[in-house]
């Protein structure tokens, strides 16, 4: 009988000591403190850094607001996108329609766009971006000493909404041959080179600017006409 009591008491002491040791080792609490699971990966209770909405590319065009996208809801608007005539800042450079596709004569703000030699009629359709934009063109005109030829330079199709200034300059002498503004009633500005004996051959520069802006939606037409009664 005594032997059985010893065995029972000994078994109870062994289980108790084992439980205490396990409690001290922390194994009972493993995975419950929010630090990590058994595999070492963070669980859902770990804090997550918030995402800055300006760093998210919402329209999936390759640019976020942090990268310079000025309209992150429109995939057709982003840095480097071709500028089109739509009244929007397509390329996010803080300018509207300044390089809109279709004006093949830009950039001609400081350098003349060469039209070549005018033998008949040369017509240019372009526009001014704003009141700081200046369009410059240069052409060659040749006539004979008898001078039956004629030269006409005209800014046509004006509707009075923009006040244009047109200048015609002799490139060789830098003499300004013509300088005029249109009024609200004018539909064109016209310069005609006088005919007569002596040659008027040379290079001429035409400068077009405005007092009150411009827009690609409101283009102008420049006509350079070399008339010859022999033809």
Secondary structure, DSSP 4 states (H G I P E B T S, - for coil): -HHHHHHHHHHHHHHHHHHHHHHHHTGGGTT-SSS--TTS---TTS--PPPPGGGS-TT-SS--TTTT-S-TT-TT-STTPPP-SSSS-TTSSS-SSTT-TT-TT-S-SSSPEEEEE-SSEEEEEE--SSTT--EEEEEEE---SS--EEEEEEEE---SSS-EEEEEEETTTTEEEEEEE--TT-SEEEEEEPPSSS---EEEEEEEEESS---TTS-EEEEEEEEETT-
